[in-house]
Amino acid sequence: MNIAVYCGSSSGNDSRFTQSAKELGKWIGENGHTLVYGGASKGLMGAVAGAVIEAGGKVIGVIPDVAIIQARKHTGLTELIETGSMAERKSKMIELADAFIALPGGIGTLDEITEVMSLCSLSIIKAPIVLFNTDDYYRPLKAVLDNVINAEFGRPEYFSNVLLSDDLKEIAGHLSGFAF
């Protein structure tokens, strides 16, 4: 399975964020999955990619032609795909992935994972989505999603493929529940 992981190119202010990224990367690599991610060598991106590589897994980085991002390019990946823009990068990652996981990250991470949620709600793609909830990082987003449903701007089935969890066993079960 190709798993797109969206996360910060910085590490944040909690060491548990990096630990979660490493645990997820190790799980991806040890279970024969391929990581599809933003191609950076720093922060949570670097941690998850490094752990996949260390566990013997494949890593596909997708990096846009943006100077600040190019400066953080990981050079030890299985494959590195360069795109002309952020929009092309997002599109390519979605095209390559079978499942989507958001570790903690900033506005770019939120942009990427909510685009995937939108595409799934419109049945443009069908895939499992995980909000990797390290230290309750995604609890506020879950409250927003619940509010979307409660205000009738979305239906519960739009989010039936979204799991909020920090438990790798539960995450593995969620991902395996989809036909690939």
C-alpha positions, -999 to 999 in steps of 0.1 A, spaced: 0 0 0 12 35 -8 6 57 22 7 95 19 19 111 51 13 148 55 32 165 84 54 194 94 88 201 79 97 213 114 95 192 145 71 213 166 75 219 203 68 185 216 92 156 213 62 132 211 55 145 176 89 133 164 85 100 183 51 94 166 66 102 132 94 77 138 70 50 150 47 55 120 77 53 96 90 22 112 56 6 109 53 16 73 87 2 64 84 -31 85 50 -39 69 61 -35 33 43 -3 26 56 27 6 57 62 21 46 90 -2 55 124 14 67 159 8 103 151 2 119 171 30 149 160 51 140 181 82 113 180 109 86 154 111 90 148 73 126 138 78 118 117 109 91 96 92 112 92 60 143 82 79 124 56 99 109 40 68 144 39 52 159 25 84 132 -2 84 140 -12 48 110 4 32 105 24 1 101 62 2 88 84 -26 93 121 -21 73 147 -40 88 181 -39 77 213 -56 100 239 -73 98 262 -43 131 275 -30 124 272 7 113 236 2 140 227 -22 166 238 4 153 209 27 152 183 -1 160 147 12 187 131 -10 185 95 2 150 85 -10 140 55 -32 125 80 -56 122 118 -57 96 134 -80 99 172 -86 69 192 -96 64 227 -108 41 239 -80 25 231 -47 -8 223 -65 10 198 -88 27 183 -57 -6 178 -39 -22 163 -71 8 139 -76 7 127 -39 -30 120 -42 -25 101 -74 2 79 -59 -15 72 -26 -39 45 -15 -43 59 21 -37 92 38 -23 100 73 -18 134 88 8 137 116 10 170 134 19 199 110 10 234 100 -13 250 75 2 230 46 -6 198 64 -42 210 71 -46 221 34 -34 187 22 -55 165 45 -87 186 41 -84 184 3 -83 146 5 -113 147 28 -131 169 3 -123 146 -26 -135 116 -6 -167 133 4 -174 139 -33 -165 102 -41 -138 114 -64 -114 91 -45 -121 64 -20 -94 60 7 -89 57 44 -78 89 62 -61 90 96 -56 120 118 -26 108 138 -37 123 171 -4 127 190 -10 144 223 -46 153 212 -32 175 184 -61 169 161 -89 170 187 -98 207 177 -100 197 140 -123 168 150 -145 193 169 -147 214 137 -156 184 116 -183 175 141 -196 211 139 -197 208 101 -220 178 105 -241 194 133 -246 225 113 -257 203 83 -229 214 60 -218 178 57 -232 144 64 -217 118 88 -209 95 59 -186 122 44 -163 114 73 -169 77 78 -134 69 64 -117 93 88 -101 79 120 -87 100 148 -62 79 167 -26 76 179 -27 38 182 -8 21 154 -28 -11 158 -61 7 154 -46 27 125 -35 -6 108 -69 -20 112 -85 11 97 -62 10 67 -67 -27 61 -105 -23 61 -103 -8 26 -99 -28 -6 -69 -17 -27 
